[in-house]
């Protein structure tokens, strides 16, 4: 018998590209390589749509 969840499970694969920002633990937000907050770059926001991290709550968009 095949478990129900395996009908919908997808294999994990590495991301196609790494985001041009990283999560800064001390600031608690995503930053660009030059240290600016990632949300301050309009071109980045247009390209990725959001810079919300998964470090905080999974149910709220206010991290």
C-alpha positions as CSV (number, residue, x, y, z in Angstrom):
1,X,0.0,0.0,0.0
2,X,1.3,3.4,-1.0
3,X,1.0,6.2,1.7
4,X,-1.4,8.9,0.6
5,X,1.2,11.7,0.9
6,X,3.5,10.1,-1.6
7,X,0.9,10.8,-4.3
8,X,1.6,14.5,-3.9
9,X,5.2,14.6,-2.7
10,X,7.7,16.2,-5.0
11,X,11.4,15.5,-5.0
12,X,13.5,18.3,-3.6
13,X,16.0,19.9,-5.9
14,X,18.4,22.8,-5.5
15,X,17.0,26.2,-6.4
16,X,17.6,27.3,-10.0
17,X,19.3,30.4,-8.8
18,X,20.5,31.9,-5.5
19,X,18.7,35.1,-4.4
20,X,20.9,38.2,-4.5
21,X,20.2,38.8,-0.8
22,X,20.8,37.0,2.5
23,X,19.1,37.0,5.9
24,X,21.0,39.1,8.5
25,X,20.3,37.7,12.0
26,X,21.3,40.9,13.7
27,X,19.0,43.1,11.7
28,X,16.3,40.5,11.3
29,X,15.8,41.2,7.6
30,X,17.1,40.4,4.2
31,X,20.1,42.5,3.0
32,X,21.9,43.0,-0.2
33,X,25.6,42.3,-0.6
34,X,26.4,46.0,0.1
35,X,24.5,45.9,3.4
36,X,21.3,47.8,2.3
37,X,17.9,46.3,3.1
38,X,16.7,44.1,0.2
39,X,13.4,45.9,0.2
40,X,15.1,49.1,-0.8
41,X,16.0,47.8,-4.3
42,X,13.0,48.3,-6.6
43,X,14.6,46.3,-9.4
44,X,15.0,43.3,-7.1
45,X,11.4,43.6,-5.9
46,X,10.2,43.6,-9.5
47,X,12.3,40.6,-10.3
48,X,11.5,38.4,-7.3
49,X,8.1,39.8,-6.2
50,X,9.0,39.7,-2.5
51,X,11.9,39.4,-0.1
52,X,10.0,37.9,2.8
53,X,12.1,35.4,4.7
54,X,11.0,32.1,6.1
55,X,12.9,32.8,9.4
56,X,9.7,34.0,11.1
57,X,6.1,33.0,11.2
58,X,4.9,30.9,8.4
59,X,1.3,32.3,8.8
60,X,2.0,36.0,8.8
61,X,3.5,38.3,6.2
62,X,4.8,40.8,8.7
63,X,8.3,39.4,9.4
